[in-house]
Amino acid sequence: MDHGIPSVVACPGCGRDVPNGSIYCPHCCGSAGRQAAITRGALLGGLFGLLIGALIAGLWSALLGPERATWGRAFGVVVTCMTTGLMWGMIRQRGRQ
C-alpha cells in the first residue's frame, strides 16, 4: 500500500498535470505567475528579515544600554537582516516551479 503524496496534481484552471507543490501553473500563468511568486517570496522574506533584525537590534541595544548603543548600528542591523530575508525569499521561490 502506497500512501505517499502524488508527484503531480491537476491544475484547477486548465486541468493539465502540474508538479505537486508548485506555487503556480506554468501552463496557465506562464511568466506572470512566476514573477508573482518571486515577488510574494521577496515580500515574505523581507518581512521575516525585518522582524528578526528588529529583534536582534532590540536585544543588542538592551544589552549595551542606551548610552552605548547607537541608532545607526541598530538601523544597519535591521536593514541588513531585511535585505538578506528579501534576497533569501526571492531565491527560494525562484527555485520552486
N, C-alpha and C positions, 0 to 999 in steps of 0.2 A: 504494500500500500504506500503510494507516494502522496503525501500530503504537503508537498513543497509548494512554493509560490510559483505561479506560472511565469514563464520568461517573456511572454508577450500578452498584451491585452488589446481589446478593440477600442479604437478612438470613438467617443460618443458623437463626434461631429461628422466624420467621413466613413467610419466603420473599418478602416484599414488597421492592420496589425501594427502596434507601437510597442517598443521595448517596455517592459514593466518598470516603473519607477521614473519614466520620462516626465519632465515637467511641462512639456508641450508636445503637440503632434507635429512632426516635421512635414507632414503632407498637407495639413490644413493651414498651419500657422506660418510655416516657412521661416524666413529670416526675421520677420516681425515678432514671432513667438520667441525666437532665440534671444533677440535684443531685449524683449520684455523680461525674460527670465534672468538675464545678466543684470539688468537694472534692478530687479527685485532682490537679487542676491547681494548687489552692492549696497542697497538701502539697508537690508537686514544686517549685513556685516558691519556697515558704518555705525548703525545704532548700537550693536553689541560692543563694538570697539569704543564708542563714546561712553557707554556705561562702565566698562572695565577701566578706561582711562580716568574717569571721574572718581571711581573707587580708589584706584592707585594714588591719584593726586591727593585725595582727601586723607587717606591713611598716611601718606608721606608728610603732608602738612601737619597732621595731628602729632606725628612722632617728633618732628623737628620743632614744632611750636611756631606761633605766629611771627615771632621776631626773626627767625632764621629761614623760614620757608618763603621763597619768592613766588610771586604770582606768575612771572614769566616762565619759570621752570615747570610749575604746575600746569599751566596752559599748554606748554610744549608737550608734556606727557599725555595730556588729553588729546591733542591734535595728532600726535604720533600714533596713539592707540586707535583713534578713529580712522586714520588713513590706512593703517595696517588692516583693520577689520574690513574696510571698504574694498581693498585690493583682494583680501582673502575671500570675501563673498563673491566677487566677480570671477575669480579664478575657479572657485569651487563650482559655481553654476555653469561656467563655460565648459568644464569637463563633463558635465552631465548632458545627455541628449534626450 
